[in-house]
Amino acid sequence: MAERSDSELTAILASHGSGDWQPEVYPIVESILRSRGVEIEKAVAEARADQERSKDHDTDELVVVSTYLTPAEAHLCRTRLEQGGIEAFISDEQISAIHFGFAVAVGGIKVSVRSTDVAAASAILEMEPAPADAECPKCGSSEVVHTVRTDRPSTVSANLLLGVSPPQNEHASKCSQCGAEW
């Protein structure tokens, strides 16, 4: 018990009466916290308040903020949201593994966040992601133009009808200074 952090020990005391721990554990935890100089009553009250907030947070409704046709795109979105401090969830990802057309049938692979995080998530997703290559590898200039081109609609239709992989995006960068392309 002594190797546990103050917050872990306080959480144990806050759960007193829940049946999670044997009754003889609580006096031991209390003595460890007292020896560390922790104000037990105050710490336990804060831990209980945190547990209540956590329960409320767990019951938040999930809201779909974005949909994608490929798992890779959905996971990139989830990663962007999580880097912004928002917990994100992916649903209907496995159905696309069976057949690409199934992902289309269920409305795509969905990225959801808690209802309390929708506004913040929308703001993050509206921001343009920073490009990976911010400067030209040839001359070092930061005057780089990044473009993304999706396959033509006819290719997309053929992919959907034939059941082959989804359309792919082509990313390109061009230096405005020296004209190098990559």
C-alpha positions, 0 to 999 in steps of 0.5 A: 500500500505504501507505494501507492500515490496519495491520490490512489490512497485517497480514492480508496478511502473515498470508496469506503463502504462500497465493498471494493476493499476489505474493512481492515484496509481503510485504517492502514490507508488512513495511517499512511496518508496521515504520515505523509501529512495529507488532510484526509477529510479534505482529500476524501471530499475532493476525491468523492466530488471527482468520482461524482463528476466522473460518473456524470461524464460517463453518462454523456451522450455520444454525438457523431461529429464526422464520418469517413469511408476508410478506417485510416481517415477516421483514426486520423480524425480521432487522433486530432481530437485526442491531441486537442484534449477531447476523447473520441470514439470510432464506430462502424469501423469493422463493417468496412473491413468486410466490404467497402460497400458496407461502410457506405451502406451504414453511413460511413465510419463514425467519429463521435465525442461526448455531447459536452465536447461537440463545440470544441471538437467542431472547432478542432476539425474546422482547423486545417491540419498542419502539413507534415513538410513545412519547408522545401527539402531542396532549398529550405524555403517555407513558401510551400503549397500543399495540395490534395487531389481525390480520384475523379468521380468516375474512378470513385463510381467504378470503385463502388460498383466493383467493390474494390478499395475506396478512392485514394487521395493524392498529396503533393507539395510544391516549393514556390521559391525553387519549384521543387515538387514532392 
